[in-house]
Amino acid sequence: MNDRPTIDHLLHRLSGHLGAVYPDHDCDRLAQRIVDLFWPDKSQIITRSEIADKPLWDESDIAMITYGGTIRSDGKPPLQTLHRFLKEHIGQTIGTVHILPFFPYSCDDGFGVIDYLSVDEDLGDWSDVEAIADDYRLMGDLVINHGSSKSVWFQQFLSGEAPGKDYYYTADPTADLGNVVRPRAHPLLTPFRTALGDRHVWSTFSSDQLDFDFTNPELLIEFVKIIADYIDHGVRVFRLDAVAFLWKEIGTSSINLDETHEIIRLLRTLMDHHVETLIIITETNIPNHENLTYFGNQNEAHVIYNFSLPPLLTHALLTGNALYLKRLTRSNPPALTGCTYLNFTASHDGIGLRPTEGVLPQGEVDQMLAAIQGFGGRVSMRRGPGGTEKPYEMNISFFEAMQRTLKEPDEHQIDCFMTAMVIMLALEGIPAIYIHSLLATPNGYEDVNRTGHNRSINRSQLDYDEISGKLMDPATIEAQVFARFLSLVEIRKQQQAFHPNAVQFTLALPEGLFGIWRQSRERTQSVFAISNVTKEAKTLSLADINLIAGDQWWDLISGDTITDIEGDFILAPYQTIWISNKAPETV
């Protein structure tokens, strides 16, 4: 594993990546420094043939997204309470846990990192993180685009001291910045008085989150050190936060630039050659055709967020019309070997609207926005070209977003919500469930009032004893949603046709019905996953989906046998069926 040809090959590849980004630097020397930092033990470097043998994921993979401090109990560090919740209520039903930034921070609930190498004392310490990593595949955030104004690096920037004085991207406010793509409505540049004079620092997300300057290769070296440290503490899946904005260039859009993609390719090379199974997930909340580029040529992200899914799934269930959801699943290309999608309905952020651009007509978007606001939700804005403001995301508890249709009240809120969950579980890719969706948490208005931030509506903190009591009471909404979701997950995990890279084909079904066909990679199992996205009963003609005569078919969710493959099947409001040619107990 530590033979010289492998190291030479690795050094050559890294030097190639670096040369594309830093053509005026000694890239061979930089490559050697990176190898020495990332692999102090050269036996941890694996060969290309060993990379191909790594099992990255299968149908049993599912993730839960949570803040380290979402669930709390008196006298215990929240990370220990989270671990207790996982062991007592989740078990091994869910195998991957994404703990949102658990570092000391100054803003944005963790995404303004002060110290990348420490755990926030309010949450616990590294031993608590490692304990969770011992029981679950741990996903962590690499907040790589920006850092806190309270960090040591930025204090060095202000005082003109190394190394921080060269770590932040600055620009002349009179420069041509009109093409810069913005995710927020505040000014792009934040002025600071420094020991070296007045400087205007690029601040994509807030004046407390200052953007790094990756034109300095020493900064890249720093992040290689950080990644290596996270690996030592048990992180195996790396979410590259806001990575699309990483590289800036005056006169351009400063998003999705070639240098950004090349740095991701470099990180992919590092992680693929590590003896541990490491995965990169890019967080790029942008239009779908741009998002797809982060797969690269099977050499960038292992996984990309399916950002188009939440708004289009929300639209389908609010309107009872799955047309645009069908268009998404038809247009998304099958992920190539070594790549897949991360499917989700909600996260700690809002339901992004940029992925609807050019996909959902503006009139449909406006109707959806009005409905969400009518359900108590909020709408966050971004600044577009010319300074105009545009809706950026809808901020609402996903459970609250399912409380009614566009036109009228709906008495099937739990069933409607579960339809969104079951569609997510069936799609090509790895499903991820946000803890507040798993627990059907309502809108957190007090949190919005306290922080003044719209996103706080879906970031409430919960008391462990209180939520445990609700989960033990089958009459509560929380218990019903929790039990139904985990039951669906256990069914899903047994189906080879739900492997993240199994074949997917969107079915041509009548309005109000959404369906996909999944086939296992060995072609031994088919699953027809069909959902009624309306509050009315719908008739499905089984003849339309061409079930193979002579095979036995079952609905995996109900366990019922399908006796007449040419007959009609009545789907109750928001009912889903998973029709399979293999019985649950034999898969």
Phi and psi in degrees as a GROMACS rama.xvg file:
@    title "Ramachandran Plot"
@    xaxis  label "Phi"
@    yaxis  label "Psi"
@TYPE xy
-113.912  28.8017  ASN-2
-70.1659  152.331  ASP-3
-60.9545  -40.5001  ARG-4
-57.1944  -38.0972  PRO-5
-64.8158  -44.6868  THR-6
-65.2392  -41.319  ILE-7
-62.2328  -42.1591  ASP-8
-61.5846  -43.3532  HIS-9
-64.4151  -45.178  LEU-10
-61.2033  -39.4829  LEU-11
-63.5372  -44.2572  HIS-12
-65.0481  -45.4161  ARG-13
-62.8668  -40.5857  LEU-14
-62.6094  -35.354  SER-15
-65.354  -44.7394  GLY-16
-59.4454  -47.7071  HIS-17
-65.2616  -37.5976  LEU-18
-63.3514  -31.476  GLY-19
-72.0997  -22.8327  ALA-20
-102.871  -38.0886  VAL-21
-125.011  67.5875  TYR-22
-64.5979  -19.0426  PRO-23
-96.7127  10.8096  ASP-24
-114.423  163.91  HIS-25
-78.7507  90.6143  ASP-26
-74.1529  -26.878  CYS-27
-63.8786  -42.1924  ASP-28
-67.5694  -41.467  ARG-29
-60.8534  -41.2541  LEU-30
-62.1198  -42.3753  ALA-31
-64.6639  -39.2025  GLN-32
-62.5117  -42.3128  ARG-33
-63.8006  -44.1668  ILE-34
-61.2698  -42.8449  VAL-35
-67.1578  -33.5557  ASP-36
-75.8331  -41.3778  LEU-37
-80.0364  -32.0396  PHE-38
-127.858  70.4951  TRP-39
-58.0563  -30.0663  PRO-40
-102.444  102.144  ASP-41
-66.1063  -13.4078  LYS-42
-70.2701  -10.794  SER-43
-84.6721  -0.873293  GLN-44
-85.0572  130.441  ILE-45
-112.148  162.073  ILE-46
-85.7246  170.647  THR-47
-62.3619  -37.7274  ARG-48
-67.5243  -35.0385  SER-49
-69.9232  -32.935  GLU-50
-60.0276  -43.7822  ILE-51
-63.6282  -24.838  ALA-52
-87.3042  -5.08145  ASP-53
-71.0435  126.526  LYS-54
-83.3045  110.067  PRO-55
-81.1281  -38.7158  LEU-56
-166.542  165.139  TRP-57
-151.388  -169.848  ASP-58
-65.7772  -14.3622  GLU-59
-84.7318  -6.32535  SER-60
-79.9904  129.672  ASP-61
-153.042  146.133  ILE-62
-116.642  149.403  ALA-63
-114.475  131.692  MET-64
-102.274  131.2  ILE-65
-157.623  153.672  THR-66
-77.6547  152.646  TYR-67
-64.3495  -22.9176  GLY-68
-110.769  16.6558  GLY-69
-64.2834  -42.2007  THR-70
-110.449  125.025  ILE-71
-129.128  153.541  ARG-72
-142.968  149.248  SER-73
-61.2765  133.266  ASP-74
80.7701  1.85324  GLY-75
-124.205  139.23  LYS-76
-59.4813  135.121  PRO-77
-54.7839  -34.7855  PRO-78
-63.4209  -33.8557  LEU-79
-70.0439  -36.8628  GLN-80
-66.9917  -40.099  THR-81
-59.297  -45.1808  LEU-82
-61.1141  -40.8224  HIS-83
-61.9523  -44.8776  ARG-84
-59.8299  -43.9861  PHE-85
-61.0735  -47.2884  LEU-86
-69.2131  -39.232  LYS-87
-84.0305  -28.8  GLU-88
-116.131  -29.2484  HIS-89
-99.0527  -40.1048  ILE-90
61.1773  -135.325  GLY-91
-104.57  13.5105  GLN-92
-60.4343  -40.3914  THR-93
-111.711  129.744  ILE-94
-105.26  -16.5104  GLY-95
-117.318  134.435  THR-96
-121.887  120.636  VAL-97
-96.9479  107.92  HIS-98
-94.1711  114.382  ILE-99
-59.9367  164.935  LEU-100
-42.5199  123.144  PRO-101
-113.342  28.624  PHE-102
-102.935  163.381  PHE-103
-56.9206  136.761  PRO-104
-146.222  166.188  TYR-105
-118.718  -12.0257  SER-106
-164.321  173.628  CYS-107
54.656  37.1937  ASP-108
49.3872  39.8165  ASP-109
116.773  -17.9422  GLY-110
-89.4776  9.01513  PHE-111
-114.073  80.8873  GLY-112
-75.4276  130.328  VAL-113
-88.7903  -43.3344  ILE-114
-138.896  112.474  ASP-115
-73.4079  -15.7994  TYR-116
-107.105  9.39696  LEU-117
-126.365  157.221  SER-118
-96.6589  137.808  VAL-119
-54.9575  122.23  ASP-120
-60.0822  -26.284  GLU-121
-66.3845  -23.1266  ASP-122
-97.3152  -30.0129  LEU-123
144.906  -143.678  GLY-124
-144.941  -175.561  ASP-125
-62.9242  -29.4994  TRP-126
-64.5571  -32.6274  SER-127
-69.9132  -39.3552  ASP-128
-63.6089  -46.0596  VAL-129
-64.4195  -33.5695  GLU-130
-63.8596  -41.1434  ALA-131
-65.9695  -40.7524  ILE-132
-65.027  -24.6833  ALA-133
-69.3804  -27.8717  ASP-134
-105.212  -19.0488  ASP-135
-138.905  154.288  TYR-136
-70.695  121.291  ARG-137
-96.9724  126.851  LEU-138
-107.706  130.191  MET-139
-129.75  163.307  GLY-140
-94.3243  132.063  ASP-141
-103.409  97.6146  LEU-142
-80.438  85.4714  VAL-143
-96.0622  -16.194  ILE-144
-83.8145  -30.2687  ASN-145
-155.038  161.129  HIS-146
-137.375  172.629  GLY-147
-73.5798  146.882  SER-148
-68.7965  -12.5566  SER-149
-93.5029  2.08772  LYS-150
-75.2509  160.961  SER-151
-60.9614  -41.4626  VAL-152
-57.1016  -44.501  TRP-153
-74.2424  -31.1323  PHE-154
-64.3503  -36.0576  GLN-155
-65.1895  -38.2926  GLN-156
-58.8326  -44.4576  PHE-157
-65.9564  -36.0873  LEU-158
-92.478  -0.154312  SER-159
74.3097  26.331  GLY-160
-102.219  150.181  GLU-161
-78.7454  151.883  ALA-162
-88.4159  -13.1704  PRO-163
-61.8378  -25.5936  GLY-164
-61.371  -18.112  LYS-165
-113.235  17.7672  ASP-166
-103.641  -3.59792  TYR-167
-122.091  144.722  TYR-168
-87.1418  123.157  TYR-169
-117.983  159.161  THR-170
-150.686  155.327  ALA-171
-76.7023  125.29  ASP-172
-62.7057  -14.5122  PRO-173
-90.1041  -0.69733  THR-174
-70.2584  165.296  ALA-175
-76.9673  97.77  ASP-176
-115.813  12.2986  LEU-177
-67.8539  -21.13  GLY-178
-93.2921  -2.64807  ASN-179
-65.4856  128.278  VAL-180
-81.0992  128.094  VAL-181
-114.381  139.083  ARG-182
-97.7084  -1.11524  PRO-183
-136.249  172.302  ARG-184
-104.697  -5.61932  ALA-185
-79.6487  168.013  HIS-186
-58.8914  145.516  PRO-187
-70.7563  -37.993  LEU-188
-106.861  139.107  LEU-189
-115.743  124.194  THR-190
-78.8435  141.961  PRO-191
-139.357  143.684  PHE-192
-93.8783  121.161  ARG-193
-120.034  170.755  THR-194
-63.4466  -20.3367  ALA-195
-101.866  10.9865  LEU-196
113.965  177.568  GLY-197
-70.9449  132.127  ASP-198
-131.1  146.322  ARG-199
-111.475  113.839  HIS-200
-99.1876  133.429  VAL-201
-61.2758  128.809  TRP-202
-139.005  83.5443  SER-203
-57.9575  -41.4133  THR-204
-107.847  -32.4534  PHE-205
-169.843  166.828  SER-206
-72.1673  -8.69809  SER-207
-101.577  -3.58902  ASP-208
-118.895  99.0065  GLN-209
-97.7825  132.556  LEU-210
-75.8577  139.624  ASP-211
-78.444  160.026  PHE-212
-111.366  93.4925  ASP-213
-80.847  4.46922  PHE-214
-68.7629  -14.1252  THR-215
-92.7845  110.008  ASN-216
-64.1778  -20.7613  PRO-217
-64.8261  -29.8473  GLU-218
-67.8143  -40.8203  LEU-219
-60.1333  -41.5491  LEU-220
-58.4531  -41.8155  ILE-221
-58.6755  -42.1423  GLU-222
-73.7787  -27.4088  PHE-223
-63.4749  -41.2935  VAL-224
-60.6339  -43.0658  LYS-225
-62.794  -44.6442  ILE-226
-59.9992  -45.3759  ILE-227
-60.5021  -38.5315  ALA-228
-65.4848  -42.2301  ASP-229
-62.8938  -39.742  TYR-230
-60.7663  -42.6638  ILE-231
-60.8662  -27.9849  ASP-232
-94.6004  5.71504  HIS-233
106.686  -2.06278  GLY-234
-70.6328  131.957  VAL-235
-123.024  -18.4247  ARG-236
-122.204  126.326  VAL-237
-111.778  115.957  PHE-238
-91.6303  113.325  ARG-239
-84.1978  98.4567  LEU-240
-70.4339  132.433  ASP-241
51.4713  32.4555  ALA-242
-68.2764  -21.2974  VAL-243
-61.8504  -22.824  ALA-244
-94.9125  7.32134  PHE-245
-58.2376  -48.1281  LEU-246
-101.812  130.645  TRP-247
-113.006  146.828  LYS-248
-150.95  121.555  GLU-249
-58.1379  135.549  ILE-250
91.6529  -1.94233  GLY-251
-117.603  -179.1  THR-252
-73.2801  -18.3053  SER-253
55.1215  36.5749  SER-254
-143.516  139.393  ILE-255
61.3985  30.0017  ASN-256
-72.591  158.914  LEU-257
-57.7677  -37.2194  ASP-258
-64.8585  -35.4413  GLU-259
-59.9764  -48.5564  THR-260
-61.9431  -37.533  HIS-261
-68.0573  -37.5024  GLU-262
-65.7388  -38.0394  ILE-263
-64.2495  -39.9187  ILE-264
-61.5746  -38.9413  ARG-265
-62.1769  -46.3373  LEU-266
-63.6143  -36.5922  LEU-267
-62.7842  -42.4462  ARG-268
-59.3956  -44.7602  THR-269
-58.8539  -49.8091  LEU-270
-71.9854  -36.1376  MET-271
-64.4012  -32.0203  ASP-272
-90.2449  4.14805  HIS-273
-86.4535  143.629  HIS-274
-61.8757  -31.2254  VAL-275
-75.6337  152.077  GLU-276
-82.5456  105.744  THR-277
-114.713  142.236  LEU-278
-129.55  137.042  ILE-279
-103.035  129.71  ILE-280
-119.513  124.427  ILE-281
-94.1034  130.871  THR-282
-100.28  97.4558  GLU-283
-133.071  91.1417  THR-284
-84.039  79.7377  ASN-285
-141.147  171.202  ILE-286
-53.4968  148.659  PRO-287
-58.1899  -41.7475  ASN-288
-64.7369  -28.2555  HIS-289
-77.2087  -40.5739  GLU-290
-58.4119  -41.0127  ASN-291
-63.0425  -24.4695  LEU-292
-65.9657  -16.0712  THR-293
-78.0685  -3.70138  TYR-294
-72.7456  -24.5849  PHE-295
59.486  -145.102  GLY-296
-102.364  58.6701  ASN-297
59.7529  24.4031  GLN-298
-132.862  13.6025  ASN-299
-116.156  -114.573  GLU-300
-69.1358  138.652  ALA-301
-68.6057  -36.5534  HIS-302
-137.121  137.363  VAL-303
-119.437  145.167  ILE-304
-64.7468  135.188  TYR-305
-85.7425  74.7175  ASN-306
-66.7124  -20.7365  PHE-307
-73.9191  -22.3284  SER-308
-63.2021  -50.9468  LEU-309
-56.5131  -49.4936  PRO-310
-68.7756  -36.2452  PRO-311
-75.5369  -32.7018  LEU-312
-69.2945  -41.1545  LEU-313
-59.7889  -45.7021  THR-314
-61.1909  -43.8543  HIS-315
-59.3701  -42.1744  ALA-316
-80.1538  -27.0207  LEU-317
-74.8928  -31.5153  LEU-318
-103.006  -17.6946  THR-319
73.0415  17.3865  GLY-320
-124.809  113.035  ASN-321
-95.7835  14.5669  ALA-322
-54.487  -49.2767  LEU-323
-75.4216  -29.8712  TYR-324
-65.8456  -40.6191  LEU-325
-62.9981  -40.1424  LYS-326
-62.7599  -37.2986  ARG-327
-62.8312  -50.7868  LEU-328
-69.671  -24.6206  THR-329
-76.3823  -32.9626  ARG-330
-89.7343  -24.6816  SER-331
-66.2689  122.817  ASN-332
-71.5389  151.413  PRO-333
-59.3139  134.404  PRO-334
-69.9711  137.211  ALA-335
-76.7879  169.672  LEU-336
-54.0634  133.509  THR-337
85.534  5.69432  GLY-338
-138.188  154.018  CYS-339
-164.701  177.951  THR-340
-97.707  153.468  TYR-341
-106.734  113.57  LEU-342
-96.7829  133.805  ASN-343
-152.576  159.363  PHE-344
-107.845  -28.257  THR-345
-153.876  158.969  ALA-346
-147.025  -170.346  SER-347
-65.7406  -20.9833  HIS-348
-91.097  -175.291  ASP-349
-84.2608  -176.107  GLY-350
-84.0685  107.321  ILE-351
-66.9761  143.564  GLY-352
-105.674  -15.5966  LEU-353
-59.221  -36.2699  ARG-354
-66.2225  -11.8964  PRO-355
-86.2511  -8.13838  THR-356
-63.5166  125.51  GLU-357
75.8141  2.34933  GLY-358
-115.553  -50.2632  VAL-359
-106.736  122.324  LEU-360
-54.7425  146.681  PRO-361
-58.269  -35.729  GLN-362
-61.1857  -38.2944  GLY-363
-68.0756  -39.9879  GLU-364
-62.4664  -45.1762  VAL-365
-62.0163  -40.0926  ASP-366
-63.116  -41.208  GLN-367
-66.5241  -42.2695  MET-368
-60.6768  -43.9163  LEU-369
-62.4656  -39.9553  ALA-370
-65.0847  -46.3218  ALA-371
-61.4847  -41.0527  ILE-372
-66.3549  -33.5802  GLN-373
-67.3896  -23.7482  GLY-374
-88.957  8.61126  PHE-375
93.6693  4.74551  GLY-376
-80.2556  175.649  GLY-377
-123.959  164.043  ARG-378
-126.188  123.256  VAL-379
-96.1937  148.05  SER-380
-111.336  161.649  MET-381
-131.012  164.285  ARG-382
-98.3771  122.572  ARG-383
-95.2534  -176.444  GLY-384
-55.4959  139.443  PRO-385
79.3143  5.62403  GLY-386
86.7782  1.11236  GLY-387
-71.5418  147.72  THR-388
-98.6244  140.224  GLU-389
-131.68  149.012  LYS-390
-60.0849  132.311  PRO-391
-107.004  -41.0853  TYR-392
-158.933  157.403  GLU-393
-100.229  128.142  MET-394
-107.488  112.229  ASN-395
-167.525  149.928  ILE-396
-61.9734  132.248  SER-397
-63.731  -31.8636  PHE-398
-63.7894  -40.8631  PHE-399
-68.3861  -29.278  GLU-400
-67.4631  -16.8211  ALA-401
-101.089  17.7918  MET-402
-77.5002  -17.8389  GLN-403
-164.126  170.047  ARG-404
-86.4557  178.646  THR-405
-61.3214  -33.3508  LEU-406
-98.3572  -28.6891  LYS-407
-159.708  163.632  GLU-408
-59.3455  155.416  PRO-409
-136.792  119.055  ASP-410
-81.5415  4.8057  GLU-411
-110.642  39.0492  HIS-412
-57.5366  -45.9758  GLN-413
-63.8797  -43.9056  ILE-414
-64.8166  -40.0359  ASP-415
-62.3682  -46.2737  CYS-416
-59.2414  -44.5266  PHE-417
-66.9682  -28.5877  MET-418
-62.3845  -41.846  THR-419
-59.8088  -41.7518  ALA-420
-66.7442  -42.3183  MET-421
-72.5266  -32.6759  VAL-422
-63.7736  -45.0982  ILE-423
-57.7796  -42.1605  MET-424
-65.6237  -27.0878  LEU-425
-88.7436  -18.2452  ALA-426
-73.7556  155.047  LEU-427
-55.0008  128.004  GLU-428
125.332  -171.768  GLY-429
-103.256  125.709  ILE-430
-80.3275  147.177  PRO-431
-135.882  133.778  ALA-432
-117.435  126.593  ILE-433
-76.1512  138.815  TYR-434
-57.6283  -33.378  ILE-435
-74.6132  -20.6206  HIS-436
-77.4132  -42.7766  SER-437
-58.1678  -31.8889  LEU-438
-105.116  9.02844  LEU-439
49.8157  44.4966  ALA-440
-68.6474  136.064  THR-441
-77.6202  174.652  PRO-442
-58.4371  135.163  ASN-443
-97.0436  75.2448  GLY-444
-63.5928  -37.8815  TYR-445
-62.1921  -35.7384  GLU-446
-68.5525  -38.4484  ASP-447
-64.196  -44.1691  VAL-448
-64.1856  -35.5449  ASN-449
-71.9429  -41.9192  ARG-450
-95.7141  -26.1614  THR-451
78.0891  9.40748  GLY-452
-113.205  132.132  HIS-453
-59.7622  -36.7146  ASN-454
-64.5253  -19.7191  ARG-455
-64.3649  -14.4112  SER-456
-62.2131  -21.3831  ILE-457
-125.218  32.3852  ASN-458
-132.765  30.367  ARG-459
-63.7162  152.063  SER-460
-96.9164  141.939  GLN-461
-120.842  146.376  LEU-462
-84.1134  130.248  ASP-463
-58.5481  -49.2188  TYR-464
-63.3144  -40.0241  ASP-465
-65.5968  -46.943  GLU-466
-70.8117  -34.4807  ILE-467
-63.2408  -40.6384  SER-468
-61.7745  -40.588  GLY-469
-66.1106  -38.7842  LYS-470
-68.982  -22.6337  LEU-471
-85.3173  -9.32392  MET-472
-105.709  105.275  ASP-473
-63.6954  -10.7754  PRO-474
-81.7008  -15.1344  ALA-475
-81.0553  153.148  THR-476
-61.5101  -41.7308  ILE-477
-57.3523  -45.881  GLU-478
-66.4442  -39.4466  ALA-479
-65.4156  -47.0636  GLN-480
-64.6809  -46.4857  VAL-481
-59.1778  -49.6309  PHE-482
-66.0145  -42.4386  ALA-483
-65.2577  -39.6546  ARG-484
-66.9682  -48.4132  PHE-485
-63.9823  -32.5937  LEU-486
-64.8358  -42.5929  SER-487
-63.741  -38.6826  LEU-488
-62.0219  -43.4191  VAL-489
-63.0303  -36.9692  GLU-490
-65.8177  -47.9171  ILE-491
-56.6108  -42.6003  ARG-492
-63.1572  -17.7284  LYS-493
-93.1897  -1.90099  GLN-494
-105.298  114.341  GLN-495
-63.6057  -25.4797  GLN-496
-68.947  -12.4104  ALA-497
-99.3119  13.9877  PHE-498
-55.2199  141.298  HIS-499
-55.1848  -21.4768  PRO-500
-112.501  13.843  ASN-501
-69.6957  155.605  ALA-502
-58.893  141.742  VAL-503
-133.039  135.727  GLN-504
-139.116  131.138  PHE-505
-83.1779  127.748  THR-506
-80.7426  145.989  LEU-507
-87.3878  98.8905  ALA-508
-122.571  159.636  LEU-509
-61.7173  161.631  PRO-510
-56.0779  139.248  GLU-511
95.5675  -12.0474  GLY-512
-116.492  137.218  LEU-513
-123.919  132.216  PHE-514
-150.933  148.912  GLY-515
-132.188  153.532  ILE-516
-108.419  127.006  TRP-517
-114.695  140.119  ARG-518
-131.808  132.733  GLN-519
-61.3811  155.69  SER-520
-63.8312  -25.7658  ARG-521
-85.5438  -2.70396  GLU-522
62.5058  27.1807  ARG-523
-98.2212  -19.9651  THR-524
-129.752  136.014  GLN-525
-116.167  141.573  SER-526
-130.991  125.648  VAL-527
-100.642  107.818  PHE-528
-100.049  109.43  ALA-529
-127.481  130.406  ILE-530
-125.82  140.831  SER-531
-89.1141  114.83  ASN-532
-96.2941  17.3311  VAL-533
-119.79  168.502  THR-534
-89.2652  6.52757  LYS-535
-112.841  150.767  GLU-536
-63.0953  142.861  ALA-537
-129.249  145.165  LYS-538
-98.6644  125.803  THR-539
-106.839  122.052  LEU-540
-84.4131  111.263  SER-541
-62.3739  -25.019  LEU-542
-62.2767  -26.217  ALA-543
-71.7579  -19.6913  ASP-544
-103.776  2.21887  ILE-545
56.5998  56.0833  ASN-546
-66.225  137.383  LEU-547
-69.632  122.732  ILE-548
-65.2655  143.09  ALA-549
95.7045  -21.9971  GLY-550
-88.1362  152.304  ASP-551
-90.9397  141.53  GLN-552
-127.162  143.339  TRP-553
-132.072  153.153  TRP-554
-91.4877  113.028  ASP-555
-65.188  -28.2633  LEU-556
-75.8741  -47.5722  ILE-557
-87.6988  -22.295  SER-558
84.272  -0.453968  GLY-559
-74.2422  149.289  ASP-560
-85.5643  138.793  THR-561
-88.6064  110.046  ILE-562
-91.1719  -27.0338  THR-563
-125.963  98.6555  ASP-564
-76.4742  -4.58519  ILE-565
-106.104  0.0954612  GLU-566
-89.7127  -173.66  GLY-567
-99.1696  146.391  ASP-568
-124.35  124  PHE-569
-90.6083  116.391  ILE-570
-94.023  120.876  LEU-571
-65.434  166.01  ALA-572
-50.8256  125.153  PRO-573
62.1944  21.3666  TYR-574
-80.6473  145.863  GLN-575
-123.376  141.583  THR-576
-123.481  143.052  ILE-577
-115.777  94.4453  TRP-578
-85.552  120.498  ILE-579
-126.962  150.345  SER-580
-87.2063  7.55485  ASN-581
-129.75  131.943  LYS-582
-68.2683  151.622  ALA-583
-53.2393  -39.3488  PRO-584
-78.2389  -9.82826  GLU-585
-109.596  -2.06532  THR-586
